[in-house]
């Protein structure tokens, strides 16, 4: 149980890095009804987040086999309550985010709640982007899943072997990617609506995403490093998709799915000219 808590803590710390970075930056915030100015898509804090995730992933490689044996302990695997819980949690990394996002979109659009519709669209976009990146890596790297790797060898990679089937598409975890992309999008949106609640909401959504990753290890579908890399991709996909949409209001997808809803939602200003950006402000359009 202690090792499970250790893995969960590591993933949660990495997953909450965007929230911590925002706090450390000390960026000033404006009233909720002001207008977001153009903000760079990439900022210095991204390097810190990337570094945390990279270190965690590399650090997990030599521990993958040991951690898998601990999570797949006979007593844990035989526990019916854990099996049922894992099945429920897995839903939130599979079809769950899309079902929830679709429901929120319908409610937001037809109840005229702009924020809800905006969150649904941007969150779903983040998930799609994250899964696209994960899918490419899965097929290209061809890592064997724990239940099929020869002698449960976590270093069983094979270039383009992922195209053979799901047995060789372990790295990274797609369920974890989706869960963390959704968590990052929710945290990024709501932290601008209610800045003081970022730690509460962030802890809840990132905690739930961490449980999804642990469930994939418990089900013998992924190694610990798969989960950490999936979380990294999810976090970046979620926060960057939200950031892009906030700095490119009225892009084609927003106009198509949200109409005037996105522009009617309150907007916040940019943190520009503070020396923290990487100078990679994107002038992208759909």
C-alpha positions in Angstrom: 0.0 0.0 0.0 2.9 2.4 0.7 4.3 1.9 -2.7 0.9 2.7 -4.3 0.8 5.9 -2.3 4.4 6.7 -3.4 3.5 6.2 -7.1 0.3 8.3 -6.7 2.2 11.1 -4.9 4.8 11.2 -7.7 2.3 11.4 -10.5 0.1 14.0 -8.6 3.1 16.2 -7.9 4.0 16.2 -11.5 0.4 16.6 -12.6 -0.1 19.6 -10.3 3.1 21.3 -11.6 1.1 23.8 -13.8 -0.7 25.0 -10.7 2.5 25.3 -8.7 4.2 27.1 -11.5 1.4 29.6 -11.8 1.7 30.3 -8.1 5.5 30.7 -8.2 5.4 33.1 -11.2 3.5 35.7 -9.1 1.7 36.8 -12.2 -0.8 39.6 -11.5 -4.5 38.8 -12.1 -7.2 41.1 -13.3 -10.9 41.3 -12.7 -13.0 38.5 -14.2 -14.7 40.8 -16.7 -11.5 42.2 -18.3 -10.2 41.1 -21.6 -7.4 38.6 -22.2 -4.5 40.1 -24.0 -2.3 38.0 -26.3 -0.3 35.6 -24.2 2.6 33.4 -25.4 1.7 29.8 -25.9 4.9 28.6 -24.2 6.4 30.1 -21.1 9.4 29.5 -18.9 7.4 27.4 -16.4 6.8 24.8 -19.1 10.5 23.9 -18.9 10.1 23.2 -15.2 7.0 21.0 -15.8 8.7 19.2 -18.7 11.8 18.6 -16.5 9.7 17.2 -13.7 7.9 14.8 -16.0 11.1 13.8 -17.8 12.9 13.1 -14.6 10.0 11.1 -13.2 9.7 9.0 -16.4 13.4 8.2 -16.6 13.4 7.5 -12.9 10.6 5.0 -13.3 12.3 2.9 -16.0 14.6 0.9 -13.7 11.7 0.5 -11.2 9.0 -0.6 -13.6 9.3 -4.3 -13.1 9.5 -4.0 -9.3 6.6 -1.6 -9.1 4.5 -3.9 -11.4 5.1 -6.8 -9.1 4.0 -4.8 -6.1 0.9 -3.4 -7.7 0.0 -6.9 -9.0 0.4 -8.5 -5.6 -1.8 -11.6 -5.3 -3.8 -10.3 -2.4 -4.5 -7.0 -4.3 -5.4 -8.7 -7.6 -7.8 -11.1 -5.7 -9.5 -8.2 -3.9 -13.0 -7.9 -5.5 -13.6 -4.4 -4.2 -10.4 -3.2 -5.8 -11.4 -4.9 -9.1 -14.8 -3.2 -9.1 -13.2 0.2 -8.2 -10.6 -0.2 -10.9 -13.3 -0.9 -13.5 -15.2 2.2 -12.5 -12.1 4.4 -12.4 -11.0 3.1 -15.8 -14.2 4.6 -17.3 -12.9 8.1 -16.6 -9.9 7.5 -18.8 -11.8 5.8 -21.6 -15.2 6.9 -22.9 -15.9 8.9 -19.7 -14.3 12.2 -20.6 -16.0 12.3 -24.0 -19.4 11.4 -22.5 -19.1 14.0 -19.8 -17.8 16.6 -22.2 -20.7 15.9 -24.6 -23.2 16.3 -21.8 -21.6 19.5 -20.6 -21.7 20.9 -24.1 -25.4 20.2 -24.5 -26.2 21.7 -21.2 -24.0 24.7 -21.8 -25.3 25.5 -25.2 -29.0 24.9 -24.6 -29.1 26.4 -21.1 -27.0 29.3 -22.3 -24.2 28.8 -19.8 -21.2 30.0 -21.8 -18.5 28.8 -19.4 -19.8 25.2 -19.4 -19.9 25.0 -23.1 -16.5 26.5 -23.5 -15.0 24.1 -20.9 -16.6 21.2 -22.7 -15.2 22.1 -26.1 -11.7 23.1 -25.0 -11.4 20.1 -22.7 -12.4 17.7 -25.4 -10.0 19.3 -27.8 -7.2 18.8 -25.3 -8.1 15.2 -24.9 -8.1 14.6 -28.7 -4.7 16.3 -29.1 -3.2 14.3 -26.2 -4.6 11.0 -27.6 -3.2 11.8 -31.0 0.3 12.4 -29.6 0.0 9.2 -27.4 -1.2 7.2 -30.4 1.8 8.1 -32.5 4.2 7.2 -29.8 2.4 4.0 -29.0 2.7 2.7 -32.6 6.2 4.1 -33.2 7.8 2.8 -30.0 6.0 -0.5 -29.8 6.5 -1.3 -26.1 5.1 -4.6 -24.9 2.5 -4.4 -22.2 3.3 -6.0 -18.8 1.1 -9.1 -19.5 2.8 -9.9 -22.9 6.4 -8.8 -22.5 8.9 -11.7 -22.5 9.8 -12.4 -18.9 7.8 -9.2 -18.0 10.7 -7.2 -19.5 9.8 -3.5 -19.2 12.5 -2.6 -21.8 10.7 -4.6 -24.6 10.5 -1.8 -27.2 10.3 -2.4 -31.0 10.2 0.3 -33.7 6.7 0.5 -35.3 5.8 -2.7 -33.5 2.7 -1.0 -32.1 1.0 -1.4 -35.5 0.8 -5.1 -34.8 -1.9 -4.6 -32.2 -2.6 -3.3 -28.7 -0.3 -5.9 -27.1 2.6 -3.7 -28.2 1.3 -0.2 -27.6 2.0 0.2 -23.9 4.0 3.4 -23.9 2.5 5.9 -23.0 -0.8 5.2 -21.3 -3.7 6.5 -23.4 -6.2 6.3 -20.5 -3.9 8.3 -18.3 -3.3 10.8 -21.1 -7.1 11.4 -21.5 -7.6 11.7 -17.8 -4.8 14.2 -17.3 -5.8 16.2 -20.4 -9.3 16.6 -19.0 -7.9 17.5 -15.5 -5.5 20.1 -16.9 -8.2 21.7 -19.0 -10.6 21.9 -16.1 -7.9 23.3 -13.8 -6.7 25.8 -16.4 -10.2 27.1 -17.1 -11.5 27.3 -13.6 -8.4 28.8 -12.2 -9.1 31.9 -14.3 -12.8 32.0 -13.2 -12.0 31.4 -9.5 -8.3 32.0 -8.9 -8.6 31.3 -5.2 -10.0 27.8 -5.8 -7.2 26.5 -8.0 -5.6 24.3 -5.3 -9.0 22.8 -4.4 -10.1 22.1 -7.9 -6.6 21.1 -9.0 -6.2 18.6 -6.2 -9.6 17.0 -7.0 -9.2 16.7 -10.8 -5.5 15.7 -10.7 -6.2 13.2 -7.9 -8.9 11.6 -10.0 -6.6 11.4 -13.0 -3.9 9.8 -10.9 -6.3 7.1 -9.8 -6.9 6.3 -13.5 -3.2 5.8 -14.0 -3.0 3.5 -11.0 -5.9 1.5 -12.2 -4.1 0.8 -15.5 -1.1 -0.6 -13.6 -3.5 -2.6 -11.4 -5.1 -4.1 -14.5 -1.7 -5.1 -15.8 -2.0 -2.9 -18.9 0.8 -0.4 -18.2 4.1 0.1 -16.6 4.6 3.0 -14.1 6.7 4.9 -16.7 3.8 4.5 -19.2 1.6 6.3 -16.7 4.0 9.1 -16.0 4.5 9.8 -19.7 0.8 9.6 -20.3 0.3 12.2 -17.5 2.9 14.5 -19.1 1.3 14.4 -22.5 -2.1 14.9 -21.0 -1.1 17.9 -18.9 0.6 19.7 -21.8 -2.3 18.9 -24.2 -4.9 20.2 -21.8 -3.2 23.5 -20.7 -1.9 24.4 -24.2 -5.2 23.7 -25.9 -6.9 26.0 -23.3 -4.2 28.6 -23.7 -4.4 28.5 -27.5 -8.2 29.0 -27.5 -8.0 31.8 -25.0 -5.5 33.7 -27.1 -7.2 32.9 -30.4 -10.8 33.7 -29.6 -13.1 33.3 -32.6 -11.1 30.5 -34.2 -13.0 28.3 -36.6 -13.8 25.5 -34.1 -15.0 27.9 -31.5 -17.1 29.8 -34.0 -18.6 26.5 -35.3 -19.3 24.9 -31.9 -19.7 27.9 -29.6 -20.9 30.7 -31.8 -20.8 33.8 -29.6 -20.6 31.7 -26.4 -16.8 31.8 -26.1 -16.6 35.5 -26.5 -19.4 36.1 -24.0 -17.6 34.1 -21.3 -15.4 36.4 -19.2 -11.9 36.8 -20.2 -8.7 37.5 -18.4 -5.6 39.5 -19.3 -2.2 38.2 -20.4 1.0 38.2 -18.5 3.1 39.9 -21.1 6.5 41.5 -21.1 7.5 40.1 -17.7 10.5 38.3 -19.1 9.2 34.9 -18.3 8.1 33.9 -21.7 10.2 32.0 -24.1 9.4 34.4 -27.0 7.5 31.7 -28.8 4.2 33.4 -29.0 2.1 31.5 -31.5 0.2 33.4 -34.2 -1.7 30.3 -35.2 -5.2 30.2 -36.8 -7.5 27.3 -37.5 
